[in-house]
Amino acid sequence: MCGIIGVLSKDSVSERIFDGLSRLEYRGYDSAGIATIHDNSIHKRRSEGKLQSLKSILEKDPIQGYTGIGHTRWATHGSPTYHNAHPHTTDRVAVVHNGIIENYQTLKDNLIQNGVVFSSETDTEVVVHLIDQELRNGKTPELAVQKTLSQLEGAFALAIVFSQDPKILIGARRGSPLVVGIDENNLFLGSDAWALAPWTQKICYLEEDDVVVMKNDDVNFSYTIFSGEGKIVSRPLKNLNLATGAASKGVYSHFMLKEIFEQPQTLSDTFLALIDEKTFETRIELPIDFTKHHSRILLVACGSSYYASLTAKYWFEKYARIPCEVELASEFRYRDPVLTENDICIFVSQSGETSDTLAALNLAKAKNCSTLAIVNVPESSMARAADYCILTLAGPEIGVASTKAFTAQLAVLCVLGLKIAEQRACLDKQNLFEYFKELLHLPKLVTHVLQDVSVFDALGQRLSMASDILFIGRGTNYPVALEGALKLKEISYIHAEAYAAGELKHGPIALVDKTIPLIAISPNDNWFEKTSSNIQEVASRGAPIIMLTNDLEFTLDCRDFCKILLPKTGSLNNCFIYTVAMQCIAYYTALHKGTDVDQPRNLAKSVTVE
Ligand code: F6R
């Protein structure tokens, strides 16, 4: 989390830094700040809260300078106040940081003993004072940074500027991503390539422990990359082709709503990249042999991507008859899992940058497992690190709560499961033909669900008064219930829990009373009768029931029963349809509560710290 930008230029940089930060705000929006070097001194502007407040400050009180850095913060150490906002500075040096310095307390204690006075509660400030001390002792900026980095433990991407060397910008990374952008009259640093895309698409990705020293000698711009051992190294230059248009909400009041409504298109794009619409055969060549004796799939992810992976387990085991385990990346990476060369590890991530998932990927690689990344961001760290990658074609997702990226993950996982089933000879051509045909019909069904959202709007108004909500589902709709509860919590701040419907009576039913609505996902499938009984059990204890189903007949003799009818679908498609309904319920509930739907409190889109 946190987004950082650095610019070394022949022109004034503050507007560009602000522009870059606007593309990085998805990484955090607790506070923001910019520092430039002008007349051999550091000029800085900072503000609490979203980037918009920094904008007003810069408008009233602009800053000059041809070298500068910027930051948008997701608070880790120290509350989201003005004083904790980056850049952190002394007279000599200014630093922006993404990551966590784990040994900061020891370093801070030593610095305090040496008379240093701290002005923030952040871990980052130790970096500033360590560099400052080296500069005071006569070290060059390069050496001062190198000496400081050797003392740091933890994760960081840093951008650093110096008042006495206004034509130098230094970047360093360990654990957190950092990209160098190059053109004739400027050099850039950014947390991702998208932030730099409108200025240059010629970029190079720094590798673990790299330090880049960028210089402007009045004639040329040059940069030198040093490896962790201090040796000069070259990293491949890439010419990207990233979209540059500023994402806009169009006619929608929120990015989240726009992204919900984009799903017929994003699902169609994702399916058509994987399935031939004329022959109903897959276009993907499986790069991994899933038929090997003892092979097993491990799906590893966090958050919504974890729930997409849980859904995939149902498909992989049912259709491809291959053992499949689903792991939370943050647990997997630390619990010393038993991994063998026969294991195929699939990492699912919208951003491709989530720190825990990336660390899990590196662990699997170290154990010689085959690795496949399913990500939405091309050129992301996971896309580059895995042996193979399949892209979800959801396009940039701006709303912090994942919607279209989640359904695109489901789409890729579903086709992948069927393809593995084909490779393992578990499904014949006719079965596959029918399933692919069903999937290609899905975008139309989603359009149908979104044609009239007034029912979700009305329900959202009611639910916005609740303080707790329960969700239940079975089969692939159990992960959908989990995702529905997560979506609701994230953007409406209403406490929500989801259970496998059959689990309810093993404890959670004690929570049920007439103030806690139950949202039951219950299409007329193999589990319909069972889930109907669970609904009855809750209704008879007085809870308001909201049932999402495609069953026309089902009725419930209870005081407070609301049935939302969704289209009839095949068995593969129904979890997509119910997901879209869950997204709409969460969206309209938050809208009626008046929360910040696109940038909910305490969250960030890309979780690059543990
Ligand atoms: C929820 C949400 C998060 C992410 C999680 C993993 O709406 O977006 O739970 O799913 O932080 O992020 P990625 O998919 O980028 O690895």
Boltz pocket constraint, residues with backbone or C-beta under 6 A from the ligand:
constraints:
  - pocket:
      binder: B
      contacts: [[A, 302], [A, 303], [A, 304], [A, 305], [A, 306], [A, 348], [A, 349], [A, 350], [A, 351], [A, 352], [A, 353], [A, 354], [A, 357], [A, 400], [A, 401], [A, 402], [A, 403], [A, 486], [A, 487], [A, 490], [A, 604], [A, 605], [A, 606], [A, 607]]
      max_distance: 6.0
